[in-house]
Amino acid sequence: MSAATNAPPALNGNCGGKPVAIEVQHIVKRYGDFEAVKDVNFCVAEGEIFGLLGPNGAGKSTLIRMMTTLIPVTAGRALVAGHDVSEDPDDVRRMIGVIPQALTSDQDLTLEENLLIYAKLYGVPREQRKKNIDAVLEAVDLTKWRDAQTKTLSGGMRRRLEIARGLVHNPRIFFLDEPTTGLDPVSRIAVWEMLDKLKTSRNLTMLLTTHYMEEADKLCDRIAIVDHGNLVALGTPVELKNSVAGANVVEVHFDREDDEWQGRLEKIEDVTSVVPEGSGFYRVITKSGSKTTMQIVELAASLGETLTSLSVQNTTLDDVFIHYTGRQLRDEQVKPVFMMPPRPGAQP
């Protein structure tokens, strides 16, 4: 895809000839007359971190719940490690690890006891359990706390325990639903670094949902933007940013609100779109940040208006989201608890 053409990223799920870990084909989920997921197609290559980016209620968790066999597919199909989630759910469950958004480890048990329960549930042989538990505790840097009660851990440490729990049976494919929700910025970055390291050291394929733009940008190899059940854009972070007309974003704040400002800004040469953000703030997407900045200053001076602030930055994923959905990504509601998948052998 060329930045010059500003073509939208492909939505056909092409993995570029790489081995495929997950393939979703025209998948649909309906609840009565409500269509939560609408004819979605994508694939995830082996060894890739793939992100589903969108607001709460966009259909991200519904997608991940279908792929992890928690809810049935209405139409279409999903293949995980070559196994159809509808026809071979037990085979799918053996291949995957799942990290829910909620912290679900038993707080009264020690870290090792929590991991041991999951190792048994997934049928890890007795002689292999201790070796696996040792390995995952080391991978998430929690070895020294193995005998501590889970309730004594910080939020970031508990999230690392959840990740260790999802790895204790050595899955090939890892699903994470909002993996850093509720964490402070330092803990969030630590989880990103750990996931990136785990992908390489364990040769994992990861699919995660997130509503954090920075998380998707920093962590994911490719991103699918989901909105109202539709997949509206798909590509690498660079491809998505290049698909938006305009190379820069000018953020401007006027000292007073005026309904005429959006129209004035849209008429400036090289400006491709203007997004009002309330209280006199505007995000101006433009092909030339420096030129547009000077023109805004000159326009304000000619009208006797005062600029409170003015800054220029490169196009962000926030601008991409606005471009494809017409609105900003907001965290407006609490998501439902995402449960772990049934153990292998259980009825779907």
N, C-alpha and C positions, 0 to 999 in steps of 0.2 A: 504493500500500500504506500502510495506516495503522499507526502505531506502537502505537496503542491495542489493535488486534486481534491483534497479534503473529502475523500471518499469514506463512507461509513464502514467501520470494521465488519468483516464477514460474520453472518449469523448461522452459517451452515455447519458449524462444529468441526471444521477441517483441522486435523491434528498434524498436517504437513508431512505425512508419511511416517511419523514416529509411531512406535508401538502404543496402542491405546489401552488405558487402564479403566476408563469409564466412558460409556457411550450412551447418550440420551437421544432417543429418536421420536420426534413428534409426541412428546409426553404431555398428557392432559390429566388434570385432577378436578373433578366436579363434586360439589356438595349440594345435591338437589339441583336447583337452577343456577347456583353460583359457581362460576368457573374460576378456581383459585390459581391454576396453572394452565396456560393457553398455548398448546402446540409448540413446546420448547425443544430446541435441538442444540446440542453441544457435545464435545468430547474432551476428555482430559488425558493428556499423554502420560506415560509412565515417568515417574520422577519429577512431575510438575507440581507446583503449588498453584491451585486454581481457585479463584475467589468469586463468590456470588455476592455482588454489591447491590444494596438497595435498602430502602426504609423498612421499618416494621410493617407487616401486612403486604409486602410486595410479592410474596410467594416463595421466598428463599427457604424457609424452614419446611414448607410443604414439599419442595423439591428434594431436600436432603432426607426427609422422612420417607419419601417413596424410594429413594436410592438405597436406604438402609433397611428396607423391608418393614418399616413400622406401620405404614398405611398402604392400601392397595392402589395400583395405578388404574385410572379410569380408562385411558386410551393411550396408544403408543407403547413404547417399551424402553427399559433401561437395562444396560448390561454393565455389570461390575466384575472386573477381572474375567470377562468372557461369560459370566453366568447371568441369566435373565432373572431379575429380582422377583418376577411374578411366578416363574416356572421352577426356579432353583433357589428359593430363599435361604435354605440351610447352607448351601455352598457359598452364597454371598456372605452370610454372617461369619463364616469361618475365615474369610479373607479380609475382613474389615475391623477397624477400631473406631469407636464413636465417642466423642467428647461433647456432652450436652452443655448448654449455656449455664444451667444451674449447677451449683456445687453439690454433688449428690453422694460423696463419700461419707461413710458413717463417722460422725464426729467423736464417738466414744471409743472407737477402735484405733489401734496404732496404725501407722502408715503401712507397716508390713502386713498386718492383719487385713486391711482393706485390699491390698494387692493380692494376698493369698486367696481371698474369697473369689475374686474375679478370675484368677488363674484356674481355680477349680471349676467355676461356671463355664469357662471356655475349654475345659477338657485338657488343660496342659498336664502332661504326665508328671507323677509325683517327683521323679528324679530330675525333672527339668525346672520345677517351680522355683526353687531357691536360686538357681542360676539366672532365670529370667528376672526375678524380683531384684536381685543384686544389680543386674545390668540396667534395668529401667531406673532404679533409684540413683545410680551413678549418672545416667544420661540426663536426669533432671536436677542433679546436684542436691539430692536430699538424703544421701546415705547416712549422714550423722544423725538424722532425725527418724530413722526407721522405727525406733521403739517409742517415739513420742505419740501421745494421743493427737488425733487429727485436729481436735478443737483448739489446740495450742498454737496452730500454725497461723501465719498471716494470710491475707487474701491471695497474694501472689504465690506463696508456697502451696496453698491449697489448690490453686489452679495447676501448678506443676505436678502435684499428686494426681489430679484428674488425668493429666496427659500421660503420666507414668502408668496409670491404671488402664488406659486405652491401648497401651503398647505391650502389656504383660504377656499377651499370647502371640506376639510377633506378627501383627497383621501386615499385609502388603499395602493396604489402602487405608488412609486415615481421614475421617470426617470430623470436622470441628464446627460447632454451631456457636458463633459469636464468642471466640475463645478468650477475648480480653475484656469483655463487658464487666464494668464494676471495678476494674483495676486502676490504680494510680498510674500516672505517665511513666514513672521509672519501672514499675513492675510490667507494664504493657510492653515496653521496649525490650525488657529482659525475656519475656515470652516470645517475642518476634525472633530474637537472636537464637533462642533455644530451638524453636521450630525449624528455622533455617538450617541449623546444625544437625538436627535429627533427620531432616530430609536427606542430607548427604550421607551421614554415618549409617543410617538404617535403610537407605535406598527406598524411601517412602514416597508414595504419591499422596498428596494432600488436597482435599477439597474443603474449603471453609466458607462460612457465611460471615458477613460483616456489614456494619453500617458506618464504619470509620474509614474515611477517605485515605488518611495517612497509612492505616494498616494495609489496605488493599494496594496502595502505591509502593510501600516499602517491601512487603512480604510476597506478593503474588507475581508469578510469571505471566499469567494471563488473568483477565477479569471479565466476567459477564455481568452487565448491568441489567438488573431485573426490576420491573415496575409494573404494578397491577397485574401480575401473572404473566407478563410478556418479557421475553429476552429482547432488549432494545439495542444493545451494542455488545460486541465481544472482541477482545484483542489484548495485546500487551499494553501496559500503562503508556508507553511511548506512542503506540499506534492510536490509542484512544485520544490522547491529547492532540496528536497531529491531525485527527479527523475533524477537529473543531476549527471552523474558520476563524482566523486571527491568531497571532503568535504571542500576544501579550494581553495582560489584564491590567487596566488602570482602575484603582480604587479611589474614589473621590467622595469627599464629604463637604457639603455646603452648610453654612451656619444657620440656614433656615429652609424649611420645606417649601417646595414650589412644584405644583403639578406639571409645570411646563418643562422642567429640566430633562425628563426622559426624552421627550421629543427633540429638544435642542441637541442633546448629546448624540442621538441617533443620526442626526443630519451631518455630523462631523465626518470629514473625509477619512476613509480607512476603517471606520467603526463598523463592526459587523453585528453587534447586539449590545443592548444595555439592560442590566438587571437591577431594578430598584430593590434596596434592602431596608427601607424605612428610615425615618428620621433624617432625611437628607443624604443618606448613603446610596452610592451607585457603584456597580461593577460594570466597567466598560470593556468589552472584548474588541480588540483592534489589531490590525495588521502591522501597525507601527506605534509602539508604546511611547517613544520619545516625541514623535511628531504629534500624536494625539494629546499628550500631556501639555505641550506648548499651546495647542489650540484651545484646550479647556481653560488654561490660565488666561489666555487672551479673551475668550468668550466671557468669562466671569468678570474680568476687568471692564469690558465694554458695557456690561449690564450693571456694574456697580455692586456685584455680589462678592461675598467673602468666602474663600476656600479655607475650611478648617484643617483638612488634611488631603494629601495627594500622594499616591505611591504606585509603582509599576512592578508587576511580577509576571512570571511565565504562566501559561495556561495550566490549570490544575485539574484534577479529577472532579472537583466540585463544578468547574465550568463544563466539563464533559457531561456530567449528570444533568445539569441545567439544560444543556444543548439538546439532549435526547429525550428528556422528560418534561421540560418546561417549568421545572420547579426545583427548589433546593432540597437536599437530603437532610431530614430532621429526625431526631430520635424523640418520638412523640408518645410512645406507649411502651408498656412492659410486655415482653413477649411471653407466650406460654412456656411452661417447662418442657424441655426436650428430653424425652426418656431414652435410656439405653436400649439397644435392640435386644430381642429375646435371645437366649442362649441357643447355640446350634442344637438342632434336634427338637426344639420347641415348635408348637404349631404356629404358623404365621397368623 
